[in-house]
Amino acid sequence: MAIEFGKLTTTRRHFLSAAAGACVASIVFLLVDDLGWRDFGCYGNTFYETPHLDKLAAEGLRFTNAYAACPVCSPTRASILTGKYPARLHLTDWIAGRPQWPAAKLLTPPFEQQLPLRETTIAEALKPLGYRTASIGKWHLGGEGFLPADQGFDLNVAGTSRGSPASYFGPFDLPNLKGGTKDDFLTEKLSDAADQFMEDSAGKSPFFLYLPEFAVHLPLEARQAAAEKYRRKNAGKDFPNPVYSAMVESVDQALGRIRAKLAQLRIADTTAIFVFSDNGGLRYEGRSPNSVTDNSPLRAGKGHLFEGGIREPLLACWPGVTKPGRVCDVPVCSIDFFPTIVEMASAKRATGGGIDGLSLEPLLRGTGTPRRDALYWHYPHYSNQGGPPAGAIREGDWKLIEFFEDGRLELFNLKDDIGERRNLVVREPKTAARLSRRLRDWRASVNASMPAQNPKYDAANADQRLTGAEPPTPPLPK
């Protein structure tokens, strides 16, 4: 279904309404993979070094209640590009997904193995407005026939169906990124491509640069000197992981390069920047006993619908619009980027097409708050990190999680219990019942696919969840 933007004047190619007093010619969206909510200094991390990200936060807007639409990557990426919940898209797990556990209690439903071409992406929405667009980095939304060039992007560098690189070091065999040596580092090569794209676009047309980094996703690899710096800093201890620390710093350096290039091209004042992540920080993968990062005080991490799996860092800097150093506590979600970017570029609201997200422009300007009753999640799969099939709703400070294996409910007040340790389902039965009904009604409204009972379920051999699984939290007594 087409997206309507209303009538545009020719001069609006570059300018927002005169009342705004600011223009946005170009937009950079830096998406970090598997980044934890607390992995930046501006979110309280005192070990990883992120000076460029911290400076962006100081000069722009930092969100404290920003969410990915899914606790794993591909669905969130699809929600960013389309403004739709993964459940509506029927793209609810990472592509291609993990094999069905033969003895598991539930059969997880099939899901889209690519972002359908019928969906309108940000790139396709911006093209009529005169934008050049590039996807430089991880794609993971389909292979041949469903790559960035098939979804409206003018340029694809490194984007394939794969969710992780074979190695962060060259030589490389990726679209528009071939060859190199073992001394070449992938994050830096993506920055080279981003620099070239901005140079080619500056002064000719506004651009949208979608820069989905492979970092900090596995495999854990970094330049030796950077890893050694953190190993010394940590007196040789295994945690915080020195290689992961260096990977976080490499992303910070990538942002630094973007801002330096914008300044060199003299377009920094007319370019907005967003920094976000696709799911929570990875605590455990497979049967490894070693934690990758620490999401505390949030509970769990990637692959779980607890806060550690879905709450993300989000920084936004729109020169002349966002006031320096502001902090926003309003809950927002990855579905909101599509309508936000369309409105920033066109000064018109995006309507139609079943868009679930709301424009964040009032929050960026500090003029108001989007009207939204609740946020929803639907993850009917078993994750590699131990997360079971579940759904969730957040309404104000209340958050309810429904576990599909047994129908168990867990209710939390995030204002009082950000770590989700006190299950209030017994103490607040009316709230739990109301949120449960809302969650079921929402699933029906988006035609969400639900898991089925496994006729081969074997209770004696069903405990196949991997390290990192979260045990149920007992309810508080009445």
Buried (B, 14 or more C-beta within 10 A) or exposed (E): EEBEBEEBEEEBBBBBEEEBEBBBBBBBBBBBBBBBBBBBBBBEBEBBBBBBBBBBBEBBBBBBBBBBBBBBBBBBBBBBBBBBBBBBBBBBBBBBBEEBBEBBBBBBBEBBBBBBBEBBBBBBBBBEBBBBBBBBBBBBBBBEEBBBBBBBBBBBBBBBBBBBBEEBBBEBEBBEBEEBEEEBBBBBBBBBBBBBBBEBBBEEBBBBBBBBBBBBBBEBBBBEEBBBBBBEBBEEEEBBBBBBBBBBBBBBBBBBBBBEBBEEBEBBEBBBBBBBBBBBBBBBBEEEEEBBBBBEBBBBBBBBBBBBBBBBBBBBBBBBBBEEEBEBEBBBBBBBBBBBBBBBBBBBBBEEBEBBBBBBBBBBBEEEEBEBEBBBBBBBBBBBBBBBBBBBBBBEEBBBBBBBBEEBBBBBBBEEBBBBEBBBBBBBBEBBBBBBEBBBEBBEEBEBBBBEEBEEBEEEEBEEBBBBBBEEBEBEEE
